[in-house]
Amino acid sequence: MKRDQFLRELSKDARKLGVKLEIDMARGKGGHCVVHLGNSFSVVKSGEITPLMAKLIRKQLGLG
């Protein structure tokens, strides 16, 4: 799946939990962005997000 689609899914999950999701496109280097969910954060690369990468990012954010 593409990064935009993955970020939309994270946003939906955050809304269900009642937690604010912040996406900072300017903070990452190159094509990366930083995603904050509550007190947790993760770096999301641009382009294709593999299922394993999605699982790792969700775990880092406390959604896994």
C-alpha positions in Angstrom: 0.0 0.0 0.0 1.1 3.6 -0.6 2.1 5.9 2.3 -1.0 8.1 1.9 -3.3 5.1 2.2 -1.4 3.9 5.3 -1.6 7.3 6.9 -5.4 7.4 6.3 -5.7 4.0 8.1 -3.7 5.2 11.0 -5.9 8.3 11.2 -9.1 6.1 11.3 -7.5 3.9 14.1 -6.6 7.0 16.1 -10.1 8.4 15.8 -11.5 5.1 17.1 -9.2 5.3 20.1 -9.9 9.0 20.6 -6.2 9.9 20.3 -4.8 12.8 18.3 -2.6 11.8 15.3 -0.1 14.3 14.1 1.7 14.0 10.8 4.8 16.2 10.3 5.9 16.1 6.7 8.6 18.7 7.2 10.4 17.0 10.0 11.6 13.9 8.2 14.6 13.7 5.9 14.2 13.2 2.2 10.8 11.5 1.5 10.2 10.5 5.1 7.6 12.0 7.6 7.2 11.7 11.3 4.0 10.5 12.8 3.0 11.2 16.5 0.3 9.3 18.2 -0.1 10.3 21.8 3.4 10.0 23.4 4.7 7.7 20.7 6.2 8.5 17.3 7.5 6.8 14.3 9.2 7.6 11.0 7.3 6.6 7.8 9.1 6.4 4.5 7.6 7.5 1.2 6.4 5.1 -1.4 5.3 1.6 -0.9 4.7 0.4 2.7 5.1 -3.4 3.0 2.8 -5.3 5.4 5.8 -6.0 7.7 6.7 -2.3 7.8 3.1 -1.4 8.5 3.1 -3.9 11.4 6.3 -2.5 12.8 5.1 1.1 12.6 1.8 0.2 14.3 3.7 -1.5 17.1 6.0 1.5 17.6 2.9 3.7 17.9 1.2 1.3 20.3 -1.5 0.1 17.9 -0.2 -3.4 17.3 
